[in-house]
Amino acid sequence: MAEVSEASPARQPWLVSHPAEWRQIGIIATYWGLLASMYFVPVCRNVLFLGAACYFSFLNAVVIHNHMHQGVFHSKTLNHLWRRVLSFGALYPATVNLPAHNIVHHHFDDDGQPDWAAPENVDFRWNLLNLLHFPNVAGPNTFAGVQRWAAVGGREEFKRQYLYDNAFAFGLTGLLMVFDFWTTLFFIVIPQLYGARSILRINIIQHDRCDVTTEWNHSRNFVGRAFNWIMCNNGYHTIHHNRAALHWSVLHTWHEREVVPRIDPSLDERSMVKYLVRTYLLHPRRPATEDVARAEQTAAPVEIASREARRAEAAEAGARA
C-alpha cells in the first residue's frame, strides 16, 4: 500500500486547507439556510424543517471538532471568523474544544485526572438513562474543567477567543430573540441545544465498555461508508485518537491499515442506528466490559508516539487552528 503522509496533502487550494473542506462548508451553509428559512419564512416552521435543523446542528458540532484539530482555511483570520459561525450554531464557544477535547479527552487520564466526559460519570442500571442523562453530567463537568484550565497563567489568548466565541453566539441569538422571541426559542435555540447535547453523547457511545488503558481498543468505530461521508469520517474514532494529526479525509485508509489488525471486531460497528437500538432499547442493562485488549496483543506492533507526546501535539495543533 502506498504510504500516506500524516501532514496536510500537497495539493493546496487557494482558500481552504484541503479540498474536502468544501463538504464541511456545505454542511454549515445548509444548516444556516435551514435556520434562516424557519426564522424568516413562516411556512417553514414545521417539524420537518426543525428535525433537519437539529440533525445539521449535530453535524455543526462535528465540524467544530474537525476545525479545532485542523483549521478549515489557510487564513488565521478566516479560521477565527469561522469559529464564531460554528459557535452560534451550537450555542457554545467552539474554543472550548481545545482543552476539553484535544487535550483532556484525547488522552483519557494520562495526567492523573479523569476525562471530564468519561462514560463512567453516569451509572444507571437502565442503560437508556445513561445515554439520555449523560449531557447533564458531562456538560457541567466540561465547563468547570475548562474554567480551571483557563485559570492557569499564560492562557490569555485562549480566554480572549473563548470570550469572542461566546459574545458572537449568545449576542446573535439574543438579537434574534429581540425581534422574534418565540420563533427564536423554538426554531433556533432548540436546534442549537440539540447539536450541543448530542455531540456530548458521542463520548459515551464511542467509549463505553471499551478499554481506555490500551493503545488500540479504547474506542468504538462506526464504519459505514455513507454514514462517514456525511459525518466527515468521524466514525473512525480509534485512528483519530492515535493519529490526531491526520486530516479527517484520510481516516478510512489509516483505519484499515493500523486499526483493523489490532482491534477487537466487536468495536467496529457497521451502523450506529443498529448499535443504539441494540444497546439502549433491546437490552435494558448496561453491557459488561469485555477483554477487548487481546486483539492488539496478537498483532504486529506499530510505532506510535507516547500519549504524553500526542497530548502536547494536540494542544499545539489546536492552538494553530
C-alpha positions in Angstrom: 0.0 0.0 0.0 1.3 3.4 -0.9 2.4 5.5 2.1 0.0 8.2 3.2 1.5 11.2 4.9 0.2 12.5 8.2 0.9 16.0 7.0 -1.5 18.0 5.0 -1.8 16.8 1.4 0.4 18.5 -1.2 -2.5 20.0 -3.2 -3.3 23.3 -1.6 -6.5 25.1 -2.7 -6.4 28.8 -2.7 -8.9 29.3 0.1 -9.4 26.2 2.2 -6.7 24.0 3.6 -7.9 20.8 1.9 -10.3 20.2 -1.0 -12.5 18.1 1.3 -13.2 21.1 3.5 -15.9 22.3 1.0 -18.0 19.4 2.3 -17.9 20.9 5.8 -18.6 24.4 4.4 -21.6 23.0 2.6 -22.9 21.4 5.8 -22.7 24.7 7.7 -24.3 26.6 4.8 -27.2 24.1 4.7 -27.6 24.4 8.5 -27.7 28.2 8.4 -30.1 28.0 5.5 -32.5 25.9 7.5 -32.3 28.2 10.5 -32.9 31.3 8.3 -35.8 29.6 6.5 -37.6 28.9 9.8 -36.9 32.3 11.1 -37.9 34.4 8.1 -40.5 32.1 6.3 -43.5 31.1 8.5 -44.4 28.2 6.2 -41.0 26.6 7.0 -41.8 26.5 10.7 -42.7 22.8 10.8 -41.5 19.5 12.2 -39.6 18.6 9.0 -37.5 21.7 8.9 -37.0 21.5 12.7 -35.9 17.9 12.5 -33.5 18.7 9.7 -32.1 21.7 11.6 -31.5 19.5 14.7 -29.6 17.0 12.6 -27.5 19.6 10.9 -26.8 21.2 14.3 -25.2 17.9 15.3 -23.1 18.0 12.1 -22.2 21.6 13.0 -20.7 20.2 16.3 -18.8 17.6 14.2 -17.4 20.4 12.1 -16.3 22.2 15.3 -14.5 19.1 16.3 -12.6 18.8 13.0 -12.0 22.6 12.7 -10.4 22.7 16.2 -8.0 20.0 15.1 -7.1 21.5 11.7 -8.4 24.8 10.6 -10.7 24.8 7.5 -9.0 27.9 5.9 -5.4 28.9 5.3 -6.1 32.3 6.8 -5.9 32.6 10.6 -8.5 35.5 10.4 -10.9 33.3 8.5 -10.5 30.5 10.9 -11.3 32.7 13.8 -14.4 34.1 12.0 -15.4 30.5 11.1 -15.1 29.6 14.8 -17.6 32.3 15.6 -20.1 31.0 13.0 -19.7 27.4 14.4 -20.2 28.7 18.0 -23.5 30.3 17.1 -24.7 27.0 15.5 -24.0 25.1 18.8 -24.6 28.0 21.3 -21.3 27.2 23.0 -17.8 28.6 22.3 -16.0 26.4 19.8 -12.7 27.3 21.5 -13.7 25.1 24.5 -12.8 22.0 22.3 -9.1 22.8 22.7 -8.8 21.9 26.4 -11.9 19.7 26.7 -11.4 17.5 23.6 -7.9 18.0 22.1 -6.0 17.8 25.4 -8.1 16.1 28.0 -10.4 13.7 26.2 -7.9 12.5 23.6 -5.6 11.2 26.3 -8.2 10.0 28.9 -6.5 10.1 32.3 -2.8 10.1 31.5 -2.3 13.3 33.5 -3.8 11.7 36.7 -7.2 13.3 36.2 -10.2 11.6 34.6 -11.7 12.6 31.3 -14.3 15.3 32.0 -16.7 13.4 29.7 -15.9 9.8 30.7 -18.7 7.3 30.3 -18.3 6.3 34.0 -19.8 9.6 35.0 -23.2 8.0 34.7 -24.2 4.7 36.2 -27.9 3.9 36.0 -28.9 0.3 35.8 -31.3 1.1 32.9 -28.8 1.8 30.2 -31.0 4.2 28.2 -31.0 6.6 31.1 -27.2 6.7 30.9 -27.4 7.9 27.3 -30.2 10.4 28.0 -28.7 11.8 31.2 -25.1 11.9 30.1 -25.0 15.5 28.7 -26.4 16.7 32.1 -23.3 15.5 33.8 -20.6 15.8 31.1 -21.6 19.4 30.1 -21.1 20.9 33.6 -18.0 18.8 34.2 -16.5 20.0 31.0 -17.2 23.7 31.5 -16.0 23.5 35.1 -12.8 21.8 33.9 -12.3 24.4 31.2 -12.6 27.2 33.8 -9.9 25.6 35.9 -7.7 25.0 32.9 -8.1 28.6 31.7 -7.2 30.0 35.1 -3.6 28.8 34.7 -1.3 31.6 33.7 -0.2 32.2 30.1 -3.6 31.3 28.5 -4.8 34.8 27.8 -5.2 34.1 24.1 -7.4 31.2 24.8 -9.6 33.3 27.2 -9.8 36.0 24.6 -11.0 33.7 21.8 -13.4 32.0 24.3 -14.9 35.4 25.0 -15.3 36.3 21.4 -17.0 32.9 20.6 -19.4 33.4 23.5 -20.1 37.0 22.6 -21.0 36.2 19.0 -23.0 33.0 19.8 -25.1 34.5 22.5 -25.1 38.0 21.1 -26.6 37.0 17.8 -29.1 34.6 19.4 -30.1 37.3 21.8 -30.6 39.8 18.9 -32.8 37.3 17.1 -34.9 37.0 20.3 -35.4 40.7 20.5 -37.1 40.7 17.1 -39.0 37.4 17.4 -38.7 35.7 20.8 -40.8 32.6 20.3 -39.6 31.8 16.8 -36.0 32.1 18.0 -36.7 30.0 21.1 -38.4 27.1 19.2 -36.7 27.2 15.8 -33.2 28.5 16.6 -32.4 27.6 20.2 -33.8 24.1 20.2 -31.6 23.0 17.2 -28.6 24.7 18.8 -29.0 22.8 22.0 -29.8 19.6 20.3 -26.5 19.6 18.5 -24.5 20.6 21.6 -26.1 17.9 23.7 -25.8 15.2 21.0 -22.1 15.7 20.5 -21.6 15.1 24.2 -23.5 11.8 23.9 -21.0 10.6 21.3 -18.4 10.2 24.1 -20.5 7.5 25.8 -21.4 5.9 22.5 -17.8 5.7 21.3 -16.1 4.8 24.6 -18.5 3.0 26.9 -17.2 -0.5 27.8 -14.0 0.0 25.8 -10.6 -0.3 27.4 -9.1 3.2 27.6 -5.9 1.9 29.0 -5.0 0.2 25.7 -3.5 1.8 22.6 -6.0 0.4 20.1 -9.1 -0.8 21.9 -10.1 2.4 23.6 -12.8 3.5 21.1 -15.8 2.1 19.2 -15.9 2.8 15.5 -18.8 3.2 13.1 -17.5 2.2 9.7 -20.5 2.6 7.3 -19.3 4.5 4.2 -22.5 6.6 3.7 -22.5 7.4 7.5 -18.9 8.6 7.4 -19.4 10.6 4.2 -21.9 12.9 5.9 -20.1 12.6 9.3 -16.8 13.7 7.7 -15.2 10.3 8.8 -15.9 10.9 12.5 -16.9 7.3 12.8 -13.2 6.3 12.6 -12.5 7.2 16.2 -9.7 4.9 17.2 -7.3 6.2 14.5 -8.3 9.8 15.2 -7.2 9.4 18.8 -3.9 7.7 17.9 -3.0 9.9 15.0 -4.8 13.2 15.6 -2.5 15.0 13.0 -4.2 13.1 10.2 -6.7 15.1 8.1 -10.2 13.7 8.5 -10.5 12.8 4.8 -7.8 10.0 5.1 -9.0 8.3 8.3 -10.6 5.4 6.4 -7.3 4.4 4.8 -5.4 4.6 8.1 -8.2 2.7 10.0 -7.9 -0.2 7.6 -4.1 -0.2 7.8 -3.5 0.2 11.5 -6.7 -0.3 13.5 -8.4 -3.3 11.9 -5.5 -5.7 12.6 -5.3 -4.6 16.2 -8.9 -4.0 17.3 -11.4 -6.4 18.7 -14.0 -7.0 15.9 -16.8 -6.1 18.3 -15.6 -2.5 18.4 -16.1 -2.0 14.6 -19.8 -1.4 14.1 -21.3 -1.0 10.6 -24.3 1.0 11.7 -24.7 3.5 14.6 -28.5 3.2 14.4 -28.4 -0.6 14.9 -25.9 -0.2 17.7 -28.1 2.3 19.5 -31.2 0.2 19.1 -29.4 -3.0 20.3 -27.6 -1.4 23.2 -30.1 1.1 24.6 -33.5 -0.3 23.6 -33.4 -4.0 23.1 -31.1 -4.7 26.1 -32.0 -2.5 29.1 -29.0 -3.4 31.2 -25.6 -1.9 30.5 -23.3 -4.4 28.7 -20.5 -6.0 30.7 -16.9 -4.9 29.9 -15.2 -7.4 27.7 -11.5 -8.2 27.3 -11.1 -6.3 24.1 -7.3 -5.8 24.5 -6.4 -9.4 23.4 -6.7 -8.4 19.8 -3.8 -5.9 19.8 -1.6 -8.3 21.8 -1.5 -10.7 18.9 -0.9 -8.1 16.1 2.4 -6.8 15.0 3.4 -3.7 16.9 3.3 -0.4 15.2 5.3 2.7 16.1 3.2 5.4 17.7 4.1 8.4 19.9 3.5 8.2 23.6 0.3 9.7 24.9 2.3 12.5 26.6 3.8 13.4 23.2 0.4 13.2 21.5 -1.1 15.4 24.2 1.4 18.1 23.5 0.9 17.8 19.8 -2.8 18.0 20.1 -2.5 21.2 22.2 -0.2 22.8 19.6 -2.4 21.8 16.7 -5.5 23.2 18.4 -3.7 26.5 19.1 -2.7 26.7 15.4 -6.3 26.1 14.3 
